[in-house]
Amino acid sequence: MTSLGAVLSLRNTINNILHCSRFNLIGGSQQIIQAVYNELEPWQEILERLDKTSPSLSRKKVNALDGRIKEVIWKFEDSLESLLIQHINPSQLETLPERVLSMDLQSLKNKVHSFFQTLKYMLESLLTENIPSQLETLAMRVSIDLQSLQSEVHSLIETLKVMEKEYIYEVENMPQDEAISSSIGFHGANTKMIGLSDQFHELKNNLMRRHYDPRIKFHAIIGTSGVGKTTLAMQIYQDPEIQSMFKCCAWVTVGRVPQPISQILKGILAQLCGITQGDEEIEDDKLKERLHGKNCLIVLDDVWETDAWNCMEHSFSRIRNGCIHFLFTGRHRRMINDNVFINSWYKVRFLNEEESMELLCEKVFGDEICPPQLHKVAAKIAKVCEGLPLLIITVARMISLSEHNRDPTYWNEVAERRNSVFKDAYDEISKVLFPSYDYLPQNLKMPFLFMGVFPRDYDNPPSKIITMLTSEGLLYWQEVEIRRHEWGNTCLRELAFNYSLLLCSIKGVDKTSRYVLTYKTCRLHSSWQHVCRREASKNKFYHVLNTLNDASGESLKGQRGLCVENNILFGIKEFRDSVRLNCASFARSLLFYGPYHQYPISIDVGFMLLREIDALTQRFYTFPIEILSLVQLKYLALTCNGEVPSTISKLFNLRVLIIHPHMKIRRRGAPSYVPMEIWNMKELEHIEILGKSLVAPSHVVSLEKLSTLVGVNASICTISKVSKRIPNIKKLGIQIEVKPYEDCNDLLSCFDNISSLECLVTLKLSITNPVIKKGRVFPVRSLKLPVNLKKLHLSGMGFPWEYMNDIASLPNLEALKLRSYAFQGSHWNAKDYCFPHLKFLLIEESDLVQWESRYGVFSELMYISLKHCYKLENISIQSLFRSRILEIELEDCNYLVLTWASQLPLHSGATLRVTSTSSFDEKPTTIKFERYGDLAVRRSYRWW
C-alpha cells in the first residue's frame, strides 16, 4: 500500500542528485544511479494496475508483496543517502549504520581522481562570466563517488525485476473475497432518524416532483463511511408519502462483495412483482405487463462499482409508460463521475452540534431526558465526535453499557479522553472505515496517510500540505514546479470531493457555490486520523509520540517519521536514547505538533537524513547549530529569536525556510538581518522569516525558484533591488521601512519595480509604524502594479483615492484589503465598469466620508468588510451585485452605514447577510439579519 510512495521518494532523491549544482558525480556515479532511475520508471504504471481491479477481490497477498517492495526500495535509499552524507560531512562517519560503513571503503582510492576532476572544473568555471558567483558555488561543490553502491544497485535491479513479475501475477490472479454484506430485501426497522431533516426533505421532494416523468431516473447518496447514507435511504424508503407514490419498491444491499448481478436483478424483480424470489422466472413480456404504467423505486445500498448502474439501465429500459427511480448509496463520488446516467446526487453532511447531542442522548437514555448534571458534558462528548453518526452511536453504546453511565465523573473522563471509550470506539469503527482507505487509488494513499500527522482540529492550508508532501518526495516528480503543485491540489481535491475523506473549510468568496473545488483549509475527521496513524505506524511511514511508552524500541524501530505531540519528550534522556538507537539514522521527518513549549530542548540525537523539520511549536533560544549538518533538509520551520547564521547556506537542498520569533518585539539598536548567504541557496521556493530585515545581494544572483517571500522587513531601496532577483515570485509580503528622508516619489518607485514581476498573484505591503500626515501631496501619476494580481493587501500608504483607479483596472483582482489609512481622503468615486472580478473587499481604519460608484462596479462582489470607518456617512453604489449571496460585515462604523446595508437593492433570488458590531455603547452590541427580497428577520444580541 505504500510502495508507490517509496518509488516516488527514491526517484525524487536520484533526480535531485543528478541535477544538484553542488555535486560533482565522478567515477561512473551518474550511470550507476541512472540505471536505478530507469528501472523505477515503469513501476508507477505497474503498481496502479491494482486500481483497475474489482474491490470484491482479496488484496491480502498483493498488500503483503507491496510491503516487501517498499522495504527493498527504502533499504537502498537509506544506503544511497547515507553515502551522500559521508561525502558531504565526513565528520558524521561515526554515526552511520554498519551496512553503510562496510560498503564505503572503496571510495578512499578515488580521492586523487576527485581532486583532478575538481581542478578541471575550476579552470572551466574561471572562463565563464560572473566569476565571483562561480567561485562561490565551486567552493561548496562536493565530489560524489557512488561506485561502492555498484553491487547494491545490481541486487536492487534484479530483485525488482523478480518482484515485478510476481506483482503482476498476484494482481491478475487475486481470489474472490467472501460475500460480507450483500443481501436482498429490506430488513430495516421503522425508527426515527435524528438529524439530516433538510437533506431528507430535499431528496424526498425531488423524487416526488419527478415521478410523472416516464423515464428511468438515477439518484445517488454519497458520503464518507458511517455518515448516515443508509439511514437516510431507509427513511426515504419507509416514508408513507413515498410508499403511496411508488406502488412497487425494492431494496438490495449490494456491498463490496456482492452477489452475482443476475441474482441481484432477480431479487429486485421479485420484490417489484410481489413474488417470492425463485418461485418463477419472470419473462420480459410478463415484466412489461406487471410494471406497465407503475411508479417504481429501487434502492441499491452500499454500491462500490458502476456495474450495477449499467445493468439496471439496460434491464429496465424496456419498461414503458412507467417511472422507475433508482436510488444508490455509496462511499465516493467517483462512481457518479464514471456514470453518464446520473440525474441528481446528494452528499450527506455531518451532523451539527445540536443533532449530535440529540443522537447521543437518545442512544444513551432512550425515551428519558438527559439529566441536567450531564447536559454540559454530554454536549462536549457530542462535539468531540465531530458529527459522525457511527462514532456517536458507538460511543453512546459504550457509555450506556457502563455501570457508571449516570456518574458525571465518568462522563468527564470520556469527554477528556482520560479513559478508553474513544480509543475503543475508534478501534471498533475502523473495521468499517478501513476498506475506504484500502481501495483508494494508489497515488492517493500516501498523501492520505500523511494527513494523519496533524493533530485533531488542526486546520492546514492545502499549500502547506502540498509543500510538505513535496519535501517528503511523495508527489509525482515534475521538473516544473507549477505542475507539481497542480497535481498536489488535484490530489487533495480528489480526497475531499470524490472520496469525502477530508473535512474542508471553504474560502469566504466560494461559500455561495455548491460545487467548490478550492478550499481554505483541510483536515481529517478524528476517526480517520486514528486509521491513518495506525496504518502509518505499521508501515513505518511515521509514528506519533504522546507519552514515553510510545517510544518503545519495537514501536520506533525503523520509523521514517516522528510526530511529537508532547514536546517535553525530547527533554527526557530515556526518550532521546531510544530515538537515537532505533530510528535517528533513518528518519526523514521530525514534526512537533504538541502545545507550544517555550523552554528550549535539544534535538541532537543523531539525525542524519531528515528532509523535514516542523518545530514552530517548540521555542529555541538560538538557532540550533546541529541542524546545519542535515544537508538533505528540504523543509525547515522553527521558532527562534536568535540570529540566523550565515552558515545556513550549508543546507543547499532547502526548499522551505520558515522562522518565527517567540515574541514579536523589536529590540532597540541594530536591526536583525536575514543573512546575505541566503541568496546562494538556489533551491529555495518559500521564505517566511518574520521580523528580520532583508538585504539585497551585493553580486549578481537570482533565486529563480523562489515563489513565496513573506514576513521580512525591507527598505524601499532594498525592495527595488530585490525585485530584480526574484523573477518568478508569486506571493510577496514585506514590511516597508520608510526612512525619514524618503518621500512619496520613492514609495511610488518601489511599486514601479514590483510591477515588473509578471508571475506575482498575491502582494501584501505594509508601512512599518506609518505616520499619516494630512495634506500630504502625491504626484499626479499612475500607481503601477503587476497585471496578474489576484490578491492585494495595502497598509499605511496614505495614497489618494485617485490612485484606486489603477487598482480597479486590474483584470484578475479578486481580493482587496486596505488597512491603516492605505488610502487617505474623504471622497472615493469609483469609475464605471471597474473591479470586474473583485469578490472580497476590506476597508479598515479609514477617514473616508463618502463612497460613490455608478455603473458596472463590484458586479461580482460577495463579501464587504468595513471596520473602524467612523466618518463614513454616505455610500452610493448604483449597480446591482450579481452574486447569489452577499455578506456585509460592519465593525464600529457610523450607524448610517448599517442603514445603507439594510436597504441595499438585490436582484431576484439573492440573499443579503449583514453582521454589525458596535462598541460605542456601554454594552457592546451585535446586530445580524438576512434579507430575501423585501423580507428581513432581525436579531439583536448583547453581552458584556
LINJOHU-V148363 format. One record per helix or strand of 2 or more residues. SS is the DSSP state (a for helix, b for strand). FROM is the first residue (numbers start at 1). LEN is the number of residues. If there is no record, write none. Layout:
ss: <SS;SS>
from: <FROM;FROM>
len: <LEN;LEN>
//
This chain:
ss: <a;b;a;a;a;a;a;a;a;b;a;b;a;b;a;a;b;a;a;b;a;b;a;b;a;a;a;a;a;a;a;a;b;a;b;a;b;a;a;b;a;a;b;b;a;b;a;b;a;b;b;a;b;a;b;b;b;a;b;b;b;b;b;b;b;b;a;b;b;b>
from: <3;23;29;43;60;90;98;105;131;142;147;183;197;216;229;240;248;261;284;295;307;323;334;342;353;372;389;408;421;442;462;481;503;508;521;526;543;548;553;561;567;573;589;612;625;635;646;656;676;686;708;716;731;744;762;791;799;801;815;823;827;840;850;863;874;885;895;911;925;935>
len: <17;4;12;10;29;6;6;22;9;4;26;2;13;7;10;6;6;13;8;7;10;8;4;6;13;13;13;8;18;12;11;18;3;3;3;13;3;4;4;4;5;10;4;9;5;6;5;5;5;4;8;7;7;11;6;5;2;8;5;2;4;5;4;5;4;7;8;8;8;8>
//
